[in-house]
Amino acid sequence: AAAAPAAAGPAPTGTVPMSGMMKAVAKNMEKTLDTPIFRVSRTICTDKFDALYAKLKPKGVSVSALLAKAVAMTLEKHPVVNAAYDPSGAIKYNDDINVAMAVALDGGLITPTIRKCNEMDIYTVGREWRDLVNKAKSGSLKPEEYNTGTFAITNLGMFGGE
């Protein structure tokens, strides 16, 4: 049987200072309000992806790592998707493909970033992602490990999203 959840302590009151990590998360989330967001969805058949994942999972490759690598390869072919709007009225093409993926923390969300993901093989992506998630959960990510993303992936699957 599963252990009962721990009882919650008293709710904080007043103003509570944020940790450095919480400040960085808040700053990054606030910054997204200045960024144009495009959401596109399409139902696709993932049979080949699922088969590849089944083959790679025993070798330590997660679905997240596989998605990050697939996105990075796609961004190489379509660099405008990895570009950003520049307030001067221009499009800034990024030199690197840095895939950021959301990780839930007790204090909110953070987006650890697999830098130059397109240049890594899938096994290296898997190891890098595992390392970044562990650092995120322990609060030991360095700023360049969470504020250098050029493309972000989020997953709402745990909420029943498609």
NORLIN-V856478 format. One record per pair of residues at least 6 apart in sequence whose C-alpha atoms are under 8 Angstrom apart, sorted by the first residue. I is the first residue (numbers start at 0). GAP is how many residues later the second one is. If there is no record, write none. Layout:
# NORLIN-V856478
i->I gap->GAP
i->I gap->GAP
This chain:
# NORLIN-V856478
i->20 gap->118
i->21 gap->85
i->21 gap->86
i->24 gap->83
i->24 gap->84
i->24 gap->85
i->27 gap->119
i->34 gap->50
i->35 gap->49
i->52 gap->8
i->52 gap->9
i->52 gap->10
i->52 gap->13
i->55 gap->6
i->58 gap->64
i->59 gap->63
i->59 gap->66
i->59 gap->67
i->60 gap->61
i->60 gap->62
i->60 gap->65
i->60 gap->66
i->61 gap->64
i->63 gap->65
i->64 gap->57
i->64 gap->60
i->64 gap->61
i->64 gap->64
i->65 gap->56
i->65 gap->59
i->65 gap->60
i->67 gap->31
i->67 gap->49
i->67 gap->57
i->67 gap->85
i->68 gap->48
i->68 gap->49
i->68 gap->53
i->68 gap->56
i->70 gap->28
i->71 gap->25
i->71 gap->26
i->71 gap->27
i->71 gap->45
i->71 gap->46
i->72 gap->45
i->74 gap->6
i->74 gap->7
i->74 gap->22
i->75 gap->21
i->75 gap->42
i->78 gap->14
i->79 gap->13
i->81 gap->11
i->81 gap->12
i->81 gap->15
i->81 gap->68
i->81 gap->69
i->82 gap->8
i->82 gap->9
i->82 gap->10
i->82 gap->11
i->82 gap->67
i->83 gap->7
i->83 gap->8
i->83 gap->9
i->83 gap->10
i->84 gap->6
i->84 gap->7
i->85 gap->6
i->93 gap->56
i->95 gap->19
i->95 gap->20
i->95 gap->54
i->96 gap->18
i->96 gap->19
i->96 gap->20
i->96 gap->21
i->96 gap->52
i->96 gap->53
i->96 gap->54
i->97 gap->15
i->97 gap->16
i->97 gap->17
i->97 gap->18
i->97 gap->19
i->97 gap->50
i->97 gap->51
i->97 gap->52
i->97 gap->53
i->98 gap->14
i->98 gap->15
i->98 gap->16
i->98 gap->17
i->98 gap->18
i->98 gap->50
i->98 gap->51
i->98 gap->52
i->98 gap->53
i->98 gap->54
i->99 gap->11
i->99 gap->12
i->99 gap->13
i->99 gap->14
i->99 gap->46
i->99 gap->48
i->99 gap->49
i->99 gap->50
i->99 gap->51
i->99 gap->52
i->99 gap->53
i->100 gap->10
i->100 gap->11
i->100 gap->12
i->100 gap->51
i->100 gap->52
i->100 gap->53
i->101 gap->7
i->101 gap->8
i->101 gap->9
i->101 gap->10
i->101 gap->50
i->101 gap->51
i->101 gap->52
i->101 gap->53
i->102 gap->6
i->102 gap->7
i->102 gap->8
i->102 gap->9
i->102 gap->30
i->102 gap->33
i->103 gap->6
i->104 gap->31
i->104 gap->32
i->109 gap->26
i->109 gap->36
i->110 gap->35
i->110 gap->36
i->110 gap->38
i->110 gap->41
i->111 gap->20
i->111 gap->21
i->111 gap->24
i->111 gap->29
i->111 gap->33
i->111 gap->34
i->111 gap->35
i->112 gap->19
i->112 gap->32
i->112 gap->33
i->112 gap->34
i->112 gap->35
i->112 gap->36
i->113 gap->11
i->113 gap->14
i->113 gap->15
i->113 gap->31
i->113 gap->35
i->114 gap->30
i->114 gap->33
i->114 gap->34
i->116 gap->8
i->131 gap->9
i->131 gap->13
i->134 gap->6
i->155 gap->6
